[in-house]
Amino acid sequence: MNEYFDTLETRAPALREQALLAALPGQVAHARTHAAYFAEALEDIDAGKIGSRDALAQLPVTRKSDLAAFQRRSPPLGGLNATPVSGLAHVYQSPGPIYEPDGRGSDWWRFARAMFAAGLRAGDLVYNTYSYHFTPAGMMIETGAARLGCCVFPAGVGQTELQLEAIRHLRPVAYAGTPSFLKILIEKSEAAGADISSIRRATLSGEALPPSLREWFNGKGITARQLYGTADLGLIAFESDAQAGLIVDENVLVELVEPGGTKPVAEGEVGEVVVTNFNPDYPLIRFATGDLSAVEAGISPCGRTNMRLKGWLGRADQTVKVRGMFVHPGQIGEIGRRYPELVRVRLRVEGRVGDDRMRLLCETTDAPPEGLAARVQETLRDVTRLRGEVDFVAAGSLPTDGKLVEDARAYD
């Protein structure tokens, strides 16, 4: 069995850096020539001179949190796409709303590398619980599995009893999805006496994986590995069996910058993950994900030589991920604007990762009219695509710190 996906993973770090920097000028020129947004953002840039990290750090940062506004101003994709929609395979929508392209190439999001590192091999049956509708997560796994030669059962989430029956019957060896849904499946199978012990590998994303939950999976005979990617960039980094940080993908250049800023942080400091990709369809130059991380020093014990990230260390803005879905402060503000009875709103995410709960706190000056809670709760679900509770509080009781979203979850 091959230990590595390809020889790129074990090349000398200096050779990798040289190759990435050599490709930078061409990608910057391509983005400026073919993507309207970058034609404006990089108008005064000499692409031929962007051949070092210092030069790259002088370019403007494009923030994921601004994409929805860009796309409203210049539909459908904000002018960031170099390939027109007519030349793409799919267009998806993530919460925000943010629309993302999918090109026609094989393994367009490059997830095969991460899935290989997680132990998946040709002929394996992968039980894919990511959605194939609206968001691209299901297709990310689908195309990565196809590149490896795996068979996929497109399960999605929900209908737990049917899911358990399908797993029992098909005997998949690998699970793809969020940690929380895998935990639900295991607990439901134990309660129902359903045998899903064929699952031995899990590729997990969309949520944090606390050490306690990883150990819980290990106790069930499942080796869990994390994948870190976004709908815009595809794969950013992944975990190997060494469990020693997240190894950066071979086809992206990652910087860590001052949260909310543009200047790279010092080695070892926590910074915002900023990524430049080399995708010709959707060339993202210095794309700020909003995620915080730090560099793990040295080379992974597994032998892969690329930069490693310490994992997810928080958000640079107020955006949070709940049950695999991003919730943006702009969505919460929109809910407040729809109801003049509400003075101020604040979403509080509580509990633990994998068992998180949303509560929308709503300030009112008078007693809320009958039925308002149910209407606001329905709007919360419509806007975020997630269930949450609604609590009314007295005017002036919420902090005046500008926050619309508060992440109060326990991460220990």
Helices and strands as residue ranges (DSSP letters): G 7-10, H 13-34, H 36-41, G 47-49, H 53-56, E 62-63, G 64-66, H 67-73, G 85-87, E 90-94, E 98-102, H 112-117, E 125-128, H 137-148, E 151-154, H 160-170, E 174-177, H 179-192, E 201-204, H 211-219, E 223-230, E 234-238, E 246-248, E 252-257, E 271-277, E 287-293, E 295-296, E 308-309, E 320-322, E 325-327, H 329-338, E 344-352, E 355-364, H 372-384, E 389-394, E 405-407
